[in-house]
């Protein structure tokens, strides 16, 4: 498979169903930015280095994701609006197993 389907609920409550390539080593943050699903400069401020929480999302679907790294845990521990299903989208690599992934972009802090 070279594309997966991802549903993104943006900060305005608009639902976007997009096709995401799995053969380009992209992460979820890059997908959100490439489809302009959040205003420029409001997501991925650190460039995807897990050094901020501007790309926080809530995982709505029941996909099994890799465990959070220590860096991701540290950033989420200092972020606003964190929920049990919060992840940094820069740390979610788009791969075939994530077909039908559903996420909601967390509010800006």
Buried (B, 14 or more C-beta within 10 A) or exposed (E): EEBBEBBBBBBEEEEBEBEBBBEEEBBBBBBBBEBEBBEEEEBBEBEBEBBBBBBBBBBBBEBEBEEBEEEBEBBBEEBEEBEEBBBBBBBBBBBEEBBEBBBBBBEEE
